[in-house]
Amino acid sequence: MNLVDYCIQIGGLLRVIDTKHSKIINQFYAPHNLTGSTINILLLLEKEGPLRVGDIGAALNMVDSNVSAVCSRLENMDLVTRVRMKEDQRVVKIQLTETANERMNDIRANVTDFQQLFVKNASQQDLEDIVNGLNKLEHILDNVLREKTD
């Protein structure tokens, strides 16, 4: 196989993997009426406390506008609220509501169930190989990005 064929195969695999992963995540979290992104934001806020949209985006590698849109959906579900900081009214932080705090045990249990199902279908070596391969791919993509911005 030549290098171009590898690039095409990698791109195709990434699309297939993303589609399958999204489908599994969405089916798994459907009972909570949540998506992978909403779950990640809720778990981050539970762990870190109130955060600015930009801090959530940085922590989860999401674009701020997407974080804001997801937070709006969570706000409509009464799971987060936007709070202006008293010390600086320009700063708005997202925080969990009491409703979210009451649901977090069930949400965390659902996440754990998903993780257990995932690792049940993979060996330790499989998981190490996947992580190593994805780290290599990220490194290559970082190099491409650096080269394109120079």
GUZA-768741 format. One record per residue: residue number from 0; residue in one letter; x, y, z of N, C-alpha, C in turn. Coordinates in pm, whole numbers, plus 50000, padded with zeros to 5 digits. Example, Ala and Ser with C-alpha at 12.3 -4.5 7.8 and 13.67 -1.06 7.14 Angstrom:
// GUZA-768741
setor,torse,n.u,n.v,n.w,ca.u,ca.v,ca.w,c.u,c.v,c.w
0,A,51319,49431,50780,51230,49550,50780,51320,49670,50780
1,S,51285,49775,50708,51367,49894,50714,51290,50003,50787
//
This chain:
// GUZA-768741
setor,torse,n.u,n.v,n.w,ca.u,ca.v,ca.w,c.u,c.v,c.w
0,M,50085,49882,50000,50000,50000,50000,50090,50124,50000
1,N,50056,50223,49917,50138,50344,49916,50089,50443,50022
2,L,50165,50550,50044,50136,50644,50153,50000,50711,50137
3,V,49962,50745,50015,49832,50809,49992,49719,50713,50031
4,D,49735,50586,49997,49633,50487,50034,49619,50476,50186
5,Y,49732,50483,50258,49726,50481,50405,49646,50601,50457
6,C,49671,50718,50401,49600,50839,50444,49450,50826,50420
7,I,49414,50771,50306,49272,50751,50274,49211,50651,50371
8,Q,49282,50542,50398,49231,50441,50490,49218,50497,50631
9,I,49315,50574,50677,49308,50635,50811,49188,50729,50820
10,G,49170,50813,50719,49056,50905,50719,48923,50831,50724
11,G,48912,50724,50645,48790,50644,50645,48765,50578,50780
12,L,48870,50522,50837,48857,50459,50969,48815,50559,51076
13,L,48872,50678,51071,48835,50780,51170,48687,50815,51159
14,R,48636,50829,51037,48494,50859,51019,48406,50745,51070
15,V,48441,50621,51037,48363,50505,51082,48366,50494,51234
16,I,48484,50510,51292,48498,50501,51437,48416,50610,51506
17,D,48424,50733,51455,48349,50843,51514,48198,50816,51506
18,T,48152,50767,51393,48010,50738,51376,47964,50629,51473
19,K,48041,50520,51481,48004,50410,51571,48009,50453,51717
20,H,48113,50527,51753,48127,50574,51891,48010,50665,51928
21,S,47977,50758,51840,47864,50849,51867,47734,50772,51880
22,K,47712,50674,51794,47590,50595,51798,47578,50520,51931
23,I,47688,50457,51974,47688,50383,52100,47663,50477,52218
24,I,47736,50589,52219,47721,50687,52329,47577,50737,52336
25,N,47522,50775,52220,47386,50830,52219,47284,50727,52263
26,Q,47300,50601,52223,47208,50496,52268,47223,50470,52417
27,F,47347,50473,52463,47373,50439,52602,47319,50546,52697
28,Y,47330,50672,52659,47287,50780,52748,47146,50830,52720
29,A,47078,50767,52624,46941,50806,52591,46847,50803,52711
30,P,46860,50706,52803,46768,50706,52918,46775,50835,53000
31,H,46888,50902,52996,46903,51028,53070,46872,51148,52981
32,N,46839,51123,52854,46815,51229,52756,46940,51318,52742
33,L,47058,51252,52747,47185,51324,52739,47271,51267,52627
34,T,47369,51345,52585,47465,51302,52484,47603,51291,52549
35,G,47700,51244,52472,47836,51236,52524,47888,51371,52568
36,S,47862,51475,52489,47909,51609,52524,47845,51660,52653
37,T,47715,51638,52666,47648,51686,52788,47697,51611,52910
38,I,47717,51480,52895,47770,51400,53007,47908,51451,53047
39,N,47995,51475,52949,48131,51522,52979,48129,51656,53052
40,I,48043,51746,53010,48033,51876,53076,47983,51860,53219
41,L,47880,51779,53238,47828,51757,53373,47933,51696,53465
42,L,48005,51596,53415,48109,51533,53497,48221,51630,53531
43,L,48259,51713,53434,48364,51814,53458,48319,51915,53563
44,L,48196,51964,53551,48146,52062,53648,48132,52000,53787
45,E,48095,51873,53792,48086,51807,53922,48224,51799,53987
46,K,48324,51768,53906,48461,51753,53959,48524,51887,53992
47,E,48511,51986,53903,48585,52113,53916,48505,52226,53980
48,G,48373,52215,53981,48291,52326,54028,48262,52421,53913
49,P,48205,52539,53943,48167,52633,53838,48286,52673,53750
50,L,48263,52676,53619,48368,52711,53522,48313,52803,53414
51,R,48402,52883,53357,48366,52965,53242,48355,52875,53118
52,V,48278,52919,53020,48262,52843,52896,48399,52813,52834
53,G,48488,52911,52832,48621,52890,52774,48702,52786,52848
54,D,48686,52780,52980,48758,52679,53059,48703,52539,53032
55,I,48572,52529,53015,48511,52400,52980,48561,52356,52843
56,G,48561,52448,52748,48608,52417,52613,48752,52370,52613
57,A,48837,52438,52688,48978,52400,52695,48995,52262,52758
58,A,48921,52235,52863,48934,52107,52933,48884,51991,52848
59,L,48781,52016,52766,48719,51907,52689,48754,51913,52540
60,N,48843,52006,52504,48883,52022,52365,48762,52047,52275
61,M,48678,52141,52318,48558,52179,52242,48566,52327,52209
62,V,48504,52365,52099,48495,52505,52059,48396,52575,52154
63,D,48430,52697,52194,48347,52769,52291,48201,52781,52248
64,S,48177,52805,52118,48039,52820,52072,47962,52688,52090
65,N,48029,52575,52071,47963,52445,52094,47936,52424,52242
66,V,48031,52461,52326,48012,52449,52471,47892,52533,52513
67,S,47885,52653,52463,47775,52743,52498,47640,52685,52454
68,A,47635,52627,52334,47511,52566,52285,47471,52446,52371
69,V,47567,52363,52405,47538,52246,52490,47491,52293,52628
70,C,47556,52395,52680,47516,52448,52812,47375,52507,52807
71,S,47338,52566,52695,47201,52617,52680,47100,52503,52686
72,R,47132,52391,52620,47044,52273,52627,47035,52222,52771
73,L,47150,52215,52838,47152,52170,52977,47075,52266,53067
74,E,47083,52394,53035,47010,52495,53112,46858,52475,53095
75,N,46815,52445,52972,46673,52420,52946,46624,52295,53018
76,M,46716,52203,53047,46682,52080,53120,46695,52099,53271
77,D,46728,52222,53315,46748,52255,53455,46863,52175,53518
78,L,46970,52152,53439,47086,52080,53490,47204,52173,53518
79,V,47210,52286,53449,47312,52387,53478,47246,52524,53481
80,T,47318,52617,53540,47274,52756,53542,47396,52844,53517
81,R,47371,52960,53460,47479,53058,53436,47473,53160,53549
82,V,47589,53184,53609,47596,53272,53726,47702,53378,53701
83,R,47664,53506,53721,47761,53616,53713,47837,53623,53845
84,M,47966,53641,53835,48048,53649,53955,48033,53786,54020
85,K,48015,53787,54150,47995,53913,54222,48117,54003,54214
86,E,48237,53941,54217,48360,54020,54216,48388,54083,54079
87,D,48334,54025,53973,48351,54079,53838,48230,54037,53757
88,Q,48136,54129,53739,48010,54100,53671,48027,54057,53525
89,R,48145,54082,53468,48169,54040,53329,48191,53890,53319
90,V,48230,53827,53428,48261,53684,53429,48133,53605,53458
91,V,48101,53513,53366,47985,53424,53383,48038,53281,53392
92,K,47993,53211,53495,48035,53072,53511,47913,52980,53501
93,I,47941,52860,53455,47838,52757,53445,47852,52668,53569
94,Q,47740,52639,53634,47745,52551,53750,47627,52456,53748
95,L,47643,52344,53817,47537,52245,53826,47423,52299,53912
96,T,47302,52260,53875,47185,52294,53957,47164,52184,54061
97,E,47072,52207,54150,47037,52105,54248,46981,51981,54179
98,T,46903,52003,54072,46849,51891,53994,46962,51804,53941
99,A,47066,51867,53887,47181,51791,53835,47251,51717,53947
100,N,47272,51784,54058,47340,51718,54171,47263,51594,54216
101,E,47129,51601,54213,47047,51486,54251,47059,51372,54150
102,R,47085,51403,54023,47093,51301,53918,47234,51248,53894
103,M,47336,51312,53951,47474,51275,53918,47510,51133,53958
104,N,47457,51081,54067,47488,50942,54104,47442,50846,53994
105,D,47320,50867,53943,47269,50782,53835,47351,50801,53708
106,I,47388,50924,53678,47466,50952,53556,47604,50887,53567
107,R,47669,50903,53682,47801,50840,53701,47792,50688,53691
108,A,47687,50631,53745,47668,50485,53737,47650,50442,53592
109,N,47578,50521,53515,47559,50491,53372,47691,50498,53298
110,V,47773,50598,53330,47905,50612,53267,47992,50492,53303
111,T,47988,50451,53427,48067,50335,53471,48021,50209,53399
112,D,47890,50193,53384,47838,50077,53311,47890,50076,53168
113,F,47890,50193,53103,47940,50202,52966,48088,50166,52961
114,Q,48166,50220,53053,48310,50192,53056,48336,50044,53078
115,Q,48259,49982,53166,48275,49838,53193,48243,49756,53068
116,L,48138,49795,52997,48103,49725,52873,48214,49740,52770
117,F,48270,49860,52762,48377,49887,52666,48499,49801,52697
118,V,48546,49803,52821,48668,49730,52855,48646,49578,52858
119,K,48521,49536,52877,48490,49393,52875,48521,49334,52736
120,N,48511,49416,52635,48532,49371,52498,48674,49397,52448
121,A,48765,49431,52538,48904,49459,52499,48997,49407,52607
122,S,49113,49361,52565,49215,49319,52661,49296,49442,52702
123,Q,49375,49425,52806,49467,49531,52849,49559,49569,52733
124,Q,49609,49469,52662,49698,49495,52549,49625,49571,52438
125,D,49500,49534,52411,49421,49606,52311,49412,49754,52346
126,L,49379,49780,52472,49363,49919,52516,49494,49996,52506
127,E,49604,49932,52546,49736,49997,52535,49770,50025,52389
128,D,49743,49929,52300,49771,49948,52158,49689,50062,52100
129,I,49562,50069,52139,49474,50177,52090,49526,50312,52136
130,V,49556,50323,52265,49606,50450,52319,49738,50488,52253
131,N,49828,50393,52239,49957,50423,52174,49937,50466,52029
132,G,49852,50396,51956,49827,50432,51816,49763,50569,51803
133,L,49667,50598,51889,49602,50730,51883,49698,50841,51923
134,N,49785,50815,52021,49887,50914,52057,49981,50940,51941
135,K,50020,50836,51869,50106,50854,51751,50035,50937,51645
136,L,49906,50906,51622,49830,50982,51524,49819,51129,51564
137,E,49793,51153,51692,49784,51292,51739,49917,51364,51718
138,H,50026,51297,51747,50159,51356,51729,50183,51392,51581
139,I,50147,51301,51492,50162,51327,51348,50076,51446,51307
140,L,49952,51450,51355,49863,51561,51320,49913,51693,51377
141,D,49970,51690,51498,50031,51812,51554,50143,51862,51464
142,N,50226,51771,51416,50335,51809,51326,50281,51869,51196
143,V,50176,51812,51142,50116,51866,51020,50062,52006,51046
144,L,49993,52023,51158,49939,52155,51191,50050,52259,51208
145,R,50157,52222,51275,50271,52314,51293,50330,52352,51160
146,E,50347,52253,51073,50406,52277,50941,50317,52369,50858
147,K,50186,52353,50867,50093,52434,50788,50083,52576,50841
148,T,50112,52598,50970,50101,52733,51027,50232,52809,51022
149,D,50341,52742,50988,50473,52810,50980,50488,52886,50850
//
